[in-house]
Amino acid sequence: MARKSSPSAPPLVCQEPTALVKKCMGMLGRRLGHAGKIGFQEIPHARGEREFLLLSDQGSSARARQDYPVLYFEATRSKTYWLALSLRFAPSLERFRLIQASLLLFEGPWTEEKIPLLRAEWDELEEDGAHAQPHWHVYPAGAGVLRRSAPGGFPAAPPEPVEFVPQAAPPTDPGEAGIQDHPRFHYAMASQWHLEEGASYRCSFSEGGLLSWLVGCIDYIRGQLPHISREELLG
């Protein structure tokens, strides 16, 4: 029996993306203890798309599919964790429509390379319903590129990037360079599989829904870190 598609809500459209970005800045600042210390960097893309990355002058930088400014999140006795947020908008009838939101978790020292661990993501880029929206990505061991991060700003001026190959793994084929930076499996955040003919859940965000989703992801990740590291958070 075929599974039914989840109904889709209207897209999140705004007159000027920076207003929404600033609301996310305020929410993250309060949630992460960085109130008043978070700014943003805008990156223009093709077709008039605009990407916004949150950053802090007390943050660092890291790399997954691209370079990200990262905000200090939590620490245990032996590990330090960082968050990055990307919001991407596309022009829509003289306004802008949210097309992607990504929250990334990294682990590593402040002034050195950091390993991407997972990404919480929502996007509207795929119309075929193949993936649940929103969803989790889990990065394979060794994902990312070795890169030195400079304190006090983004982007850093690192040496040339070096391919990072996991231990006991064969060298990366040049034709597949970067494939480890793109985890393929989308882990559904919510589903309706327990219902008859239920499907993976696909939704759009309202402004309040986006903020609530970010808070929920942050709180859930924070609660899971002691299980990942097997150490208590320092607080």
C-alpha positions in Angstrom: 0.0 0.0 0.0 1.5 3.4 -1.0 2.3 5.8 1.7 0.6 9.2 1.6 2.6 12.4 1.4 2.5 14.9 4.3 0.7 18.1 3.6 3.0 21.1 3.0 2.6 24.5 4.7 3.2 27.8 3.0 6.9 28.8 2.8 8.4 31.2 5.2 8.7 34.5 3.3 10.0 37.8 4.7 10.7 41.3 3.3 14.3 41.4 4.5 16.1 38.3 5.8 18.3 40.3 8.2 15.3 40.9 10.5 14.8 37.2 10.9 18.5 36.5 11.2 18.7 39.0 14.1 15.9 37.2 15.9 17.8 34.0 15.6 20.9 35.8 16.9 19.1 36.9 20.0 17.6 33.5 20.6 20.9 31.7 20.2 22.7 34.3 22.3 20.4 33.7 25.2 20.4 29.9 24.8 24.2 29.7 24.5 25.2 32.4 27.0 26.4 34.7 24.3 23.8 37.4 24.7 24.9 40.6 22.8 28.0 38.9 21.5 26.7 37.3 18.3 26.8 38.9 14.8 26.4 37.5 11.3 28.2 37.3 8.0 26.3 37.4 4.7 27.4 35.4 1.7 25.9 36.1 -1.7 25.2 33.2 -4.0 24.0 32.7 -7.6 20.5 33.6 -8.6 20.3 36.3 -5.9 20.3 33.8 -3.0 21.7 35.0 0.3 23.3 32.9 3.1 23.7 34.1 6.6 26.2 32.6 9.0 26.3 33.5 12.7 29.6 34.4 14.3 31.2 35.9 17.4 34.5 37.7 18.0 35.0 35.1 20.8 34.3 32.2 18.4 36.4 30.1 16.1 36.1 28.5 12.6 35.6 25.0 11.3 34.9 23.2 8.0 32.4 20.7 6.8 31.0 21.2 3.3 32.3 24.8 3.5 34.0 27.1 6.1 31.8 28.0 9.0 32.2 30.4 11.9 31.5 28.4 15.1 30.1 29.5 18.5 31.3 27.8 21.7 28.6 25.4 22.9 29.6 23.0 25.7 32.6 21.2 27.1 33.5 18.1 29.0 36.8 17.3 30.7 38.4 16.2 27.5 36.3 17.6 24.6 35.0 21.0 23.4 31.9 21.4 21.3 30.9 24.1 18.8 27.8 25.1 16.9 27.4 26.7 13.5 24.2 28.1 12.0 23.4 28.8 8.3 20.2 30.3 7.0 19.8 30.6 3.2 17.2 32.6 1.4 16.1 32.9 -2.3 14.4 35.9 -3.9 10.6 35.5 -4.3 8.5 38.3 -5.9 10.5 41.2 -4.4 10.7 39.3 -1.1 12.9 36.5 0.2 11.9 32.9 1.0 13.8 30.6 3.4 15.1 27.6 1.5 17.5 26.1 3.9 18.4 26.1 7.6 21.3 24.1 9.0 22.6 23.7 12.6 26.0 22.0 12.8 27.8 20.4 15.7 31.6 20.3 15.7 34.2 19.0 18.3 37.7 20.1 18.7 40.1 22.6 20.4 39.5 26.4 20.0 42.6 27.1 17.9 42.9 23.8 16.0 41.0 21.7 13.5 37.5 20.6 14.4 35.6 17.5 13.4 32.0 17.8 12.1 29.8 15.4 14.1 26.2 16.0 12.9 23.9 18.5 11.2 20.2 19.3 11.8 18.8 20.5 8.5 15.6 21.6 6.8 15.5 22.5 3.1 13.0 22.9 0.3 15.6 22.1 -2.5 14.1 18.7 -3.3 10.6 18.6 -4.7 10.3 14.8 -5.1 9.7 14.1 -1.4 12.7 11.7 -1.1 13.8 13.1 2.2 12.1 13.9 5.5 12.1 17.6 6.3 13.6 18.4 8.8 16.2 15.7 9.2 19.6 14.8 10.8 22.8 14.1 9.0 25.6 12.2 10.9 29.1 12.8 9.5 31.3 9.8 8.9 34.5 9.5 11.0 37.2 11.7 9.5 34.8 14.0 7.6 36.0 17.5 7.0 39.3 19.1 6.1 42.2 19.7 8.5 42.4 23.4 9.0 43.9 25.8 11.5 41.4 28.3 13.1 42.5 31.7 14.2 40.9 33.0 17.4 39.0 36.3 17.4 37.6 36.3 13.9 36.3 34.6 10.7 37.5 33.7 8.3 40.9 32.6 9.5 43.9 32.7 7.2 44.9 29.0 7.4 47.6 27.1 5.5 46.5 25.2 2.4 43.9 22.5 3.4 45.0 19.0 3.6 42.9 15.9 2.9 42.0 14.1 6.1 41.9 10.4 5.7 40.5 8.3 8.6 42.8 5.7 10.1 42.7 2.3 8.4 40.9 3.8 5.4 42.3 3.7 1.9 43.4 7.0 0.2 40.5 9.0 -1.3 40.1 8.6 -5.0 40.6 12.0 -6.7 37.3 11.5 -8.5 35.5 11.2 -5.2 37.3 14.0 -3.4 35.0 15.6 -0.8 32.4 12.8 -0.8 33.0 12.3 2.9 31.8 15.9 3.5 28.4 15.0 2.1 26.7 12.3 4.3 23.9 10.8 2.2 21.5 9.3 4.7 18.8 11.6 6.0 17.6 10.6 9.4 14.0 11.8 9.8 13.3 14.1 12.8 9.7 13.2 12.8 7.6 10.6 11.0 4.1 9.2 10.7 5.2 5.6 10.2 3.1 4.5 13.2 -0.1 5.6 11.3 -1.7 3.6 8.6 -0.2 4.8 5.3 1.9 7.3 7.3 5.0 8.8 5.6 8.1 10.7 6.5 7.2 14.1 7.7 7.8 17.1 5.5 6.9 20.6 6.8 7.6 24.2 6.2 8.5 26.7 9.0 6.7 29.7 10.2 9.0 32.3 11.8 8.1 31.1 15.3 8.4 27.5 14.1 12.0 28.1 12.9 13.0 29.6 16.3 11.3 26.8 18.2 13.0 24.2 16.0 16.4 25.7 16.6 15.8 25.8 20.4 14.6 22.2 20.3 17.6 21.0 18.4 20.0 22.8 20.6 18.4 21.5 23.8 18.3 17.9 22.4 21.9 18.0 21.3 23.0 19.4 24.7 21.1 16.5 26.4 22.8 13.9 24.2 26.4 15.2 24.6 27.1 13.3 27.9 26.1 10.1 26.1 28.4 10.8 23.1 31.4 11.8 25.2 30.6 9.5 28.2 31.5 12.5 30.4 29.5 15.1 32.2 29.2 18.6 30.8 31.3 21.1 32.7 28.4 23.7 32.8 
